[in-house]
Amino acid sequence: MKKIFALVLAIAMIMTCSLALADRLDDIKAAGKLVVATSPDWPPYEYIDDEGNVTGTDILMCQYFADQLGVELQIEQMSFDACLAAIGTGSVDMMVAGMTYSEDRLERMELVGIYWSEGDQGLLVKKGTGADYNSAEAFAGKIVAAQNGTTQWNMVTEQLPDANHEMVTKIPDGVNMVKAGRIDALAVPGAVSSQVLAENDDLEIAAFTFDFDGGNYLATVKGEEALKNAVQEMIDTINAEDLYQTWMNQITEAQNQ
C-alpha cells in the first residue's frame, strides 16, 4: 500500500510540474508582467543610457513583446553568465543579450529567432596595429579576450587556438583592457564594435575576421512551448515588417543627439 501511495504521489508531482511548465504564458498574463534578463553592456543591443535606464534595440523589442501580450516589461540586469543561469532555472521568463545559437544552450533553454543578423565578428585592437593582425596565426602568443559564455568566446577558443585566451565579464572592461595594453585584442560583434569605435578613436578592427554565419536569438524557459511559440510568432511579424531595423534606426538617432 505504501508503495502504491508513493507511486501515485510521484505521478501527481510529475503532472503538477508538467502543468506548471505548460502554464508559463498564462502566468505571465496573470501576473501582468514579462520578466526579462539582460546584460546591458552590448550597445546598441542593450546598454545603460545617460539617465541610468536600460535601453537598446533588444529592449525595444522586448517592450514590443510586452505590449503585444498586454503586460508590463520588467528588466533584470545581470552578467551574461547570470542571465544564462536565470533562464536555465526559470527565475525569469526570457533572456535577451545578442545571443547566438548553440546545441549546448538548446539543452538548457528554448532558443527563439533569428530576429537580427549582427554582421561581421571581429576583434578590437589598438589603432595602428589592425593590419598586422591579418590571419589567425598572427594572434599566436597574443592575449585575446571575449565575454565569458558568449559566441565570441567560442570563436576565440576555436578559431584562435594559439592565442592566450582571457575571459572578461563586461565589454567595457575588455575595451579598457585593450586601451591599457593588458590584452592585445577583444572579440566583439560588428554592431557592437561600430559603437565602441565611435567612442574610442584609439582603437580599430583587426584585418582578420572570424568565420561566422548566423544571427541573434533570444531564450525562453525550457519546455515552455506556448511561450516559445507566442514569441516566435511575434518575431516572424518583426521580420516581416522589418521592425528591428526601425528600432536600430531609433537607437542610432538617439545616440547621435
Beta strands, then each sheet from edge to edge (+ up, - down):
strand 1: 33-38
strand 2: 41-42
strand 3: 46-48
strand 4: 54-55
strand 5: 72-77
strand 6: 94-99
strand 7: 109-116
strand 8: 121-126
strand 9: 143-147
strand 10: 164-168
strand 11: 185-189
strand 12: 203-205
strand 13: 216-221
sheet 1: 5+ 1+ 6+ 13- 7+
sheet 2: 2+ 3- 4+
sheet 3: 10+ 9+ 11+ 8- 12+
end
